[in-house]
Amino acid sequence: MTARSGISSFFLMRGAGLAAALALATLLVGCGDSAQQKAAAPPPPTVTVAKPTQRTVSDYDEYVGRFAALDSVEVRARVSGYLDSVDFKDGQMVKQGDLLFTIDKRPFQTALDQSRANRQLAQSNLTFTESDLKRAQQLVTEKTITEQVFEQRSQAFRNAQASFAAASAAVRQAELDMQFTELRAPIDGRIGDRRVSPGNLVTGGTSGNTTLLATIVSQDPIHFEFTFDEASYLRYERMAKEGADVASRGPGVNVSLKLIDEKDFTHEGRMDFVDNAIDRSTGTIRGRALFKNPNSVFTPGMFARVRVPASPPYQALLVPDTALGTEQAKRYLLVVGADDMVTMKYVTVGQVVDGGLRVIKEGLAADDRVIVDGLMRARAGIKVTPQEPAAKPEPQKK
């Protein structure tokens, strides 16, 4: 062996040793990292689970509509004349019989006095002709007067009776005209603003050009009118024939309502009318409900939403609405199994009822443990640490 070959063998052996040492060091470092990672692996995330709430509920349909007064009256005069006074404040509540307007009474008082004088004249003539006829009856029996004279006196008495009846009718008409000079509220309700000021000529009567003085709309109770489509109408009618308590033509079906600035349907009323024909242009039919309005909060023309029962009561499962997730057009819940593994269940949802609970119609069992808190830490296929929701503290007794 030469000196050069010996040197080469020495360096080869040394290089092989260094490579083995490096490989061993790398293996030791890798084993240390795996052990550290295994030791540092986080525990399963903690989530709050709860079983669905069971409750008897009914399905509801919601519609938008407007309030309408039961009674609405345009105040117009029955006689013509100059307006003497306005006896109310614009916008105030009025009772039936309250004085609203007064028309100048003097011409009507004069006409009444004249008609009463004419009636007295007719009464006097009637009394005379009646006495004259009684005398004629005795005279014609004694043949003192002829039959022709007797018939003339009978005719005079009948004419006097007719004149007295006409004069009496004229008095009654003059008394009515006198009453009509005072315009009183025909209904209870809220009156609008006056349309005519005192001193103006008011045209009255029954023709179409009478003067509008004011309008009155009733307040309590009040109607709420809305429309629903033909398919809903058919569904209501069929359920009504099956004896279900839903919106139908029968009275007494309870409905609820909320105003545009309210969150819950807190106002209770009842259906009292469904129209007799479907509108051809819109394909809808008009319904109407009756609500009490003691504080006059509901105003004719105001918008609101009404909730109408759309099914008979049934037993349903409910979960917090916040527990639901959305995947495209599907709704799902995350459920924890007996092995604490999370699974996804697609469900069919219904309405939201009081307390923010969502009705689950299909896809959920009564004993499922639904994740209601910690949804951001859970996903399908992982293991979690489920815990029951904390009990709410009972209110302290005073």
VEXNU-257469 format. One record per residue (C-alpha): residue number from 1; residue in three letters; x negated, y, z negated. Coordinates in Angstrom, 3 decimals, padded with zeros to 6 digits. Example, Ala and Ser with C-alpha at 12.3 -4.5 7.8 and 13.67 -1.06 7.14 Angstrom:
// residues 2
 resi resn       xx       yy       zz
    1  ALA -012.300 -004.500 -007.800
    2  SER -013.670 -001.060 -007.140
// end
This chain:
// residues 398
 resi resn       xx       yy       zz
    1  MET  000.000  000.000  000.000
    2  THR -001.325  003.403  000.902
    3  ALA -001.305  006.479 -001.261
    4  ARG  001.282  008.192  000.952
    5  SER  003.770  005.333  000.707
    6  GLY  003.400  005.229 -003.056
    7  ILE  004.203  008.880 -003.359
    8  SER  007.298  008.438 -001.180
    9  SER  008.536  005.566 -003.328
   10  PHE  008.066  007.673 -006.436
   11  PHE  010.211  010.532 -005.129
   12  LEU  012.897  008.126 -003.907
   13  MET  013.207  006.528 -007.304
   14  ARG  013.294  009.883 -009.011
   15  GLY  016.056  011.169 -006.650
   16  ALA  018.167  008.090 -007.265
   17  GLY  017.919  008.606 -010.992
   18  LEU  018.962  012.207 -010.748
   19  ALA  021.973  011.294 -008.612
   20  ALA  023.084  008.670 -011.112
   21  ALA  022.707  011.110 -013.956
   22  LEU  024.779  013.698 -012.137
   23  ALA  027.510  011.167 -011.368
   24  LEU  027.626  010.064 -014.981
   25  ALA  027.850  013.675 -016.173
   26  THR  030.679  014.373 -013.734
   27  LEU  032.587  011.297 -014.940
   28  LEU  032.191  012.309 -018.549
   29  VAL  033.399  015.852 -017.838
   30  GLY  036.435  014.503 -015.926
   31  CYS  037.396  012.202 -018.766
   32  GLY  037.131  015.091 -021.199
   33  ASP  039.426  017.290 -019.091
   34  SER  042.067  014.542 -018.799
   35  ALA  042.068  014.028 -022.511
   36  GLN  042.417  017.753 -023.120
   37  GLN  045.245  018.036 -020.606
   38  LYS  047.010  015.086 -022.153
   39  ALA  046.626  016.544 -025.576
   40  ALA  047.854  019.988 -024.400
   41  ALA  050.990  018.764 -022.477
   42  PRO  054.042  020.823 -023.674
   43  PRO  056.998  019.100 -025.349
   44  PRO  060.342  018.796 -023.483
   45  PRO  062.168  022.138 -023.368
   46  THR  064.893  022.740 -025.925
   47  VAL  068.395  023.403 -024.624
   48  THR  071.791  023.858 -026.234
   49  VAL  074.470  021.369 -025.216
   50  ALA  078.176  021.166 -025.940
   51  LYS  081.032  018.943 -024.908
   52  PRO  083.879  020.444 -022.825
   53  THR  086.756  022.045 -024.674
   54  GLN  090.127  020.403 -024.117
   55  ARG  093.158  022.651 -023.936
   56  THR  096.614  022.817 -022.385
   57  VAL  096.594  025.466 -019.659
   58  SER  098.549  026.544 -016.606
   59  ASP  097.253  027.736 -013.276
   60  TYR  097.975  031.339 -012.330
   61  ASP  098.073  033.424 -009.182
   62  GLU  097.170  037.104 -009.278
   63  TYR  098.691  039.836 -007.129
   64  VAL  098.345  043.596 -006.818
   65  GLY  101.458  045.724 -006.924
   66  ARG  103.030  049.002 -008.008
   67  PHE  105.402  050.082 -010.715
   68  ALA  108.840  051.292 -009.665
   69  ALA  111.556  052.939 -011.724
   70  LEU  114.799  051.096 -012.346
   71  ASP  116.746  054.284 -011.716
   72  SER  115.775  057.367 -009.728
   73  VAL  118.157  060.324 -009.384
   74  GLU  117.942  063.507 -007.330
   75  VAL  119.607  066.331 -009.230
   76  ARG  121.811  068.316 -006.835
   77  ALA  124.663  070.711 -007.521
   78  ARG  128.268  069.809 -006.734
   79  VAL  129.288  073.451 -006.362
   80  SER  127.575  076.376 -004.684
   81  GLY  126.524  079.465 -006.557
   82  TYR  123.632  081.426 -007.978
   83  LEU  121.401  079.578 -010.438
   84  ASP  121.779  081.200 -013.823
   85  SER  119.295  079.279 -016.006
   86  VAL  116.913  076.300 -016.170
   87  ASP  117.346  074.495 -019.487
   88  PHE  114.376  072.093 -019.594
   89  LYS  110.588  072.079 -019.414
   90  ASP  108.913  070.598 -016.383
   91  GLY  107.956  066.961 -016.928
   92  GLN  109.733  066.424 -020.230
   93  MET  111.691  063.356 -021.286
   94  VAL  115.450  063.863 -021.092
   95  LYS  118.420  061.945 -022.424
   96  GLN  121.642  061.252 -020.596
   97  GLY  123.909  064.277 -021.000
   98  ASP  121.144  066.833 -021.651
   99  LEU  121.767  070.220 -020.028
  100  LEU  119.358  070.832 -017.124
  101  PHE  120.689  073.729 -015.011
  102  THR  123.467  076.289 -015.303
  103  ILE  125.135  077.970 -012.309
  104  ASP  126.842  081.353 -012.697
  105  LYS  130.268  080.496 -014.161
  106  ARG  132.119  083.760 -013.596
  107  PRO  133.570  083.036 -010.131
  108  PHE  134.681  079.590 -011.274
  109  GLN  136.238  080.965 -014.440
  110  THR  138.242  083.400 -012.312
  111  ALA  139.420  080.606 -010.028
  112  LEU  140.407  078.539 -013.068
  113  ASP  142.446  081.400 -014.545
  114  GLN  144.213  081.938 -011.239
  115  SER  145.074  078.265 -010.841
  116  ARG  146.438  078.140 -014.370
  117  ALA  148.665  081.168 -013.611
  118  ASN  149.946  079.482 -010.455
  119  ARG  150.721  076.355 -012.452
  120  GLN  152.679  078.427 -014.993
  121  LEU  154.664  080.019 -012.156
  122  ALA  155.391  076.591 -010.724
  123  GLN  156.426  075.369 -014.147
  124  SER  158.883  078.238 -014.502
  125  ASN  160.399  077.566 -011.081
  126  LEU  160.676  073.872 -011.911
  127  THR  162.516  074.597 -015.143
  128  PHE  165.008  076.883 -013.368
  129  THR  165.731  074.482 -010.494
  130  GLU  166.158  071.610 -012.949
  131  SER  168.800  073.569 -014.934
  132  ASP  170.487  074.701 -011.732
  133  LEU  170.707  071.102 -010.515
  134  LYS  172.268  069.951 -013.793
  135  ARG  174.995  072.631 -013.442
  136  ALA  175.557  071.641 -009.829
  137  GLN  176.140  068.025 -010.821
  138  GLN  179.089  069.107 -013.035
  139  LEU  180.450  071.511 -010.436
  140  VAL  180.380  069.031 -007.590
  141  THR  182.291  066.569 -009.767
  142  GLU  184.970  069.210 -010.335
  143  LYS  184.968  070.041 -006.611
  144  THR  183.950  073.604 -007.454
  145  ILE  181.009  073.534 -005.006
  146  THR  180.586  071.623 -001.829
  147  GLU  178.314  068.662 -001.299
  148  GLN  176.100  070.816  000.903
  149  VAL  175.421  073.271 -001.906
  150  PHE  174.635  070.377 -004.245
  151  GLU  172.120  068.965 -001.737
  152  GLN  170.482  072.379 -001.397
  153  ARG  169.993  072.631 -005.159
  154  SER  168.627  069.069 -005.251
  155  GLN  166.153  069.985 -002.516
  156  ALA  165.077  073.093 -004.417
  157  PHE  164.398  070.978 -007.509
  158  ARG  162.293  068.471 -005.544
  159  ASN  160.332  071.313 -003.963
  160  ALA  159.711  072.798 -007.395
  161  GLN  158.420  069.427 -008.620
  162  ALA  155.999  069.226 -005.708
  163  SER  154.818  072.784 -006.245
  164  PHE  154.188  072.070 -009.911
  165  ALA  152.211  068.910 -009.074
  166  ALA  150.087  070.845 -006.551
  167  ALA  149.469  073.641 -009.049
  168  SER  148.464  071.087 -011.702
  169  ALA  146.021  069.447 -009.269
  170  ALA  144.544  072.869 -008.483
  171  VAL  143.984  073.452 -012.193
  172  ARG  142.221  070.104 -012.579
  173  GLN  140.000  070.891 -009.588
  174  ALA  139.165  074.314 -010.994
  175  GLU  138.314  072.703 -014.350
  176  LEU  136.011  070.208 -012.580
  177  ASP  134.292  073.034 -010.684
  178  MET  133.825  074.793 -013.996
  179  GLN  132.225  071.664 -015.481
  180  PHE  130.015  071.280 -012.418
  181  THR  128.404  074.650 -013.135
  182  GLU  126.513  072.802 -015.903
  183  LEU  124.205  070.155 -014.427
  184  ARG  123.439  067.461 -016.997
  185  ALA  121.067  064.486 -016.897
  186  PRO  122.860  061.397 -015.535
  187  ILE  120.247  058.955 -016.936
  188  ASP  117.494  058.738 -019.540
  189  GLY  114.035  059.309 -018.139
  190  ARG  111.324  061.782 -017.247
  191  ILE  112.262  064.796 -015.171
  192  GLY  109.904  066.339 -012.649
  193  ASP  109.314  070.019 -012.049
  194  ARG  112.117  072.387 -011.093
  195  ARG  112.440  073.033 -007.369
  196  VAL  114.510  076.240 -007.661
  197  SER  114.065  079.247 -009.927
  198  PRO  116.931  081.185 -011.568
  199  GLY  118.505  083.799 -009.311
  200  ASN  118.419  081.696 -006.151
  201  LEU  121.510  080.623 -004.297
  202  VAL  122.189  076.895 -004.731
  203  THR  124.092  075.031 -002.038
  204  GLY  126.293  072.328 -003.501
  205  GLY  128.871  069.846 -002.332
  206  THR  128.673  066.467 -000.635
  207  SER  127.115  067.498  002.670
  208  GLY  123.560  066.680  003.675
  209  ASN  122.172  070.195  003.223
  210  THR  122.615  070.488 -000.531
  211  THR  119.806  072.006 -002.582
  212  LEU  117.476  069.598 -004.417
  213  LEU  116.921  070.962 -007.913
  214  ALA  114.812  068.213 -009.582
  215  THR  114.309  064.451 -009.790
  216  ILE  114.596  062.089 -012.760
  217  VAL  113.082  058.598 -012.978
  218  SER  113.777  056.115 -015.751
  219  GLN  110.841  054.942 -017.866
  220  ASP  111.825  052.087 -020.158
  221  PRO  112.150  049.365 -018.995
  222  ILE  110.291  049.542 -015.690
  223  HIS  109.963  047.333 -012.622
  224  PHE  106.733  046.014 -011.131
  225  GLU  106.959  045.123 -007.437
  226  PHE  104.469  042.955 -005.541
  227  THR  104.340  040.693 -002.477
  228  PHE  103.084  037.146 -002.050
  229  ASP  102.471  035.037  001.034
  230  GLU  104.734  032.431  002.571
  231  ALA  102.608  029.460  001.427
  232  SER  102.775  030.595 -002.200
  233  TYR  106.505  031.137 -001.881
  234  LEU  107.006  027.569 -000.659
  235  ARG  104.857  026.219 -003.483
  236  TYR  106.864  028.154 -006.084
  237  GLU  110.182  027.013 -004.643
  238  ARG  109.197  023.335 -004.577
  239  MET  107.876  023.417 -008.118
  240  ALA  111.014  025.207 -009.259
  241  LYS  113.170  022.439 -007.792
  242  GLU  111.101  019.914 -009.746
  243  GLY  111.957  021.737 -012.952
  244  ALA  108.562  023.394 -013.467
  245  ASP  108.533  026.787 -015.156
  246  VAL  106.974  028.809 -012.353
  247  ALA  107.820  031.976 -010.449
  248  SER  111.120  031.404 -008.725
  249  ARG  114.480  033.043 -008.197
  250  GLY  115.577  032.078 -011.679
  251  PRO  115.286  034.715 -014.407
  252  GLY  113.136  034.347 -017.479
  253  VAL  109.833  033.234 -015.912
  254  ASN  107.131  034.919 -017.978
  255  VAL  104.379  036.894 -016.247
  256  SER  101.550  039.042 -017.555
  257  LEU  099.963  042.243 -016.316
  258  LYS  096.861  044.376 -016.689
  259  LEU  096.131  047.928 -015.607
  260  ILE  093.143  048.881 -013.477
  261  ASP  091.102  049.948 -016.529
  262  GLU  091.893  046.847 -018.616
  263  LYS  090.044  043.516 -018.768
  264  ASP  092.782  041.186 -019.990
  265  PHE  096.394  040.499 -019.065
  266  THR  097.918  041.730 -022.295
  267  HIS  101.287  043.087 -021.123
  268  GLU  104.062  040.502 -021.066
  269  GLY  107.116  040.659 -018.814
  270  ARG  109.447  038.400 -016.858
  271  MET  110.476  037.858 -013.265
  272  ASP  113.917  039.206 -012.408
  273  PHE  114.110  039.232 -008.597
  274  VAL  112.732  037.601 -005.426
  275  ASP  113.819  039.012 -002.080
  276  ASN  116.098  037.075  000.277
  277  ALA  113.930  037.304  003.415
  278  ILE  110.277  037.156  004.436
  279  ASP  108.907  040.225  006.176
  280  ARG  108.238  039.253  009.790
  281  SER  105.460  041.786  010.266
  282  THR  103.387  040.748  007.229
  283  GLY  104.541  037.204  006.476
  284  THR  105.096  038.095  002.820
  285  ILE  108.078  038.246  000.511
  286  ARG  108.745  040.779 -002.222
  287  GLY  108.940  039.817 -005.869
  288  ARG  109.785  041.932 -008.894
  289  ALA  109.149  041.682 -012.626
  290  LEU  110.556  043.635 -015.556
  291  PHE  108.342  045.106 -018.298
  292  LYS  109.053  047.065 -021.430
  293  ASN  107.540  050.555 -021.450
  294  PRO  108.246  052.126 -024.854
  295  ASN  105.234  054.459 -024.724
  296  SER  105.751  055.441 -021.064
  297  VAL  102.225  054.265 -020.193
  298  PHE  103.474  052.611 -017.021
  299  THR  104.342  055.247 -014.433
  300  PRO  106.241  054.681 -011.171
  301  GLY  103.753  054.360 -008.314
  302  MET  100.886  053.155 -010.552
  303  PHE  098.770  050.185 -009.386
  304  ALA  098.261  047.084 -011.557
  305  ARG  097.554  043.353 -011.297
  306  VAL  100.145  040.749 -012.233
  307  ARG  099.498  037.116 -013.104
  308  VAL  102.204  034.630 -012.110
  309  PRO  102.301  030.992 -013.304
  310  ALA  101.473  028.680 -010.378
  311  SER  101.690  025.247 -012.042
  312  PRO  103.289  023.483 -014.981
  313  PRO  101.130  023.182 -018.134
  314  TYR  098.484  020.437 -018.041
  315  GLN  095.549  019.190 -020.146
  316  ALA  092.257  020.607 -018.844
  317  LEU  088.528  020.574 -019.619
  318  LEU  086.909  023.970 -020.103
  319  VAL  083.271  025.068 -020.267
  320  PRO  081.703  028.514 -020.628
  321  ASP  081.698  030.239 -017.276
  322  THR  078.029  031.131 -017.783
  323  ALA  077.106  027.417 -017.748
  324  LEU  078.055  027.068 -014.076
  325  GLY  075.476  027.243 -011.333
  326  THR  075.920  027.790 -007.609
  327  GLU  074.297  025.899 -004.767
  328  GLN  075.425  027.430 -001.502
  329  ALA  079.214  026.990 -001.640
  330  LYS  079.186  024.333 -004.372
  331  ARG  079.450  024.814 -008.125
  332  TYR  077.579  022.523 -010.515
  333  LEU  076.839  021.868 -014.179
  334  LEU  073.665  020.521 -015.782
  335  VAL  074.490  017.537 -017.990
  336  VAL  072.196  015.761 -020.473
  337  GLY  072.487  011.947 -020.493
  338  ALA  071.920  009.478 -023.317
  339  ASP  068.204  009.322 -022.440
  340  ASP  067.970  013.138 -022.656
  341  MET  067.431  013.350 -018.913
  342  VAL  069.092  016.211 -017.039
  343  THR  071.438  015.435 -014.158
  344  MET  073.391  017.752 -011.884
  345  LYS  077.152  017.311 -011.503
  346  TYR  079.094  019.046 -008.759
  347  VAL  082.475  020.180 -010.035
  348  THR  085.719  021.703 -008.798
  349  VAL  086.510  024.818 -010.786
  350  GLY  089.737  026.544 -011.652
  351  GLN  090.551  029.841 -013.276
  352  VAL  088.894  031.643 -016.163
  353  VAL  091.028  031.672 -019.292
  354  ASP  090.766  033.625 -022.532
  355  GLY  087.305  033.725 -024.053
  356  GLY  085.396  033.346 -020.769
  357  LEU  086.092  029.611 -020.413
  358  ARG  086.297  028.138 -016.933
  359  VAL  088.738  025.342 -016.100
  360  ILE  087.011  022.284 -014.567
  361  LYS  089.460  020.326 -012.441
  362  GLU  087.179  017.572 -011.094
  363  GLY  083.671  016.184 -011.592
  364  LEU  083.321  016.325 -015.383
  365  ALA  084.091  013.858 -018.173
  366  ALA  085.325  014.754 -021.634
  367  ASP  082.232  013.239 -023.344
  368  ASP  079.621  014.869 -021.105
  369  ARG  077.033  017.029 -022.840
  370  VAL  076.863  020.227 -020.807
  371  ILE  073.910  022.587 -021.077
  372  VAL  075.376  025.900 -022.172
  373  ASP  072.159  027.695 -023.172
  374  GLY  068.602  027.382 -021.879
  375  LEU  069.580  026.863 -018.253
  376  MET  066.415  028.603 -017.066
  377  ARG  064.297  025.949 -018.847
  378  ALA  066.166  022.957 -017.445
  379  ARG  066.485  021.347 -014.049
  380  ALA  067.709  018.055 -012.711
  381  GLY  065.345  015.110 -013.287
  382  ILE  063.428  016.374 -016.338
  383  LYS  063.670  015.377 -019.975
  384  VAL  064.868  017.927 -022.499
  385  THR  065.408  018.222 -026.228
  386  PRO  069.155  018.810 -026.689
  387  GLN  070.554  020.530 -029.732
  388  GLU  074.048  021.400 -030.840
  389  PRO  075.142  025.060 -030.850
  390  ALA  074.780  026.834 -034.161
  391  ALA  077.970  026.982 -036.178
  392  LYS  079.476  030.423 -036.487
  393  PRO  079.402  031.758 -040.059
  394  GLU  082.768  031.890 -041.740
  395  PRO  083.983  035.364 -042.650
  396  GLN  083.487  036.193 -046.280
  397  LYS  086.598  036.515 -048.362
  398  LYS  087.096  039.870 -049.890
// end
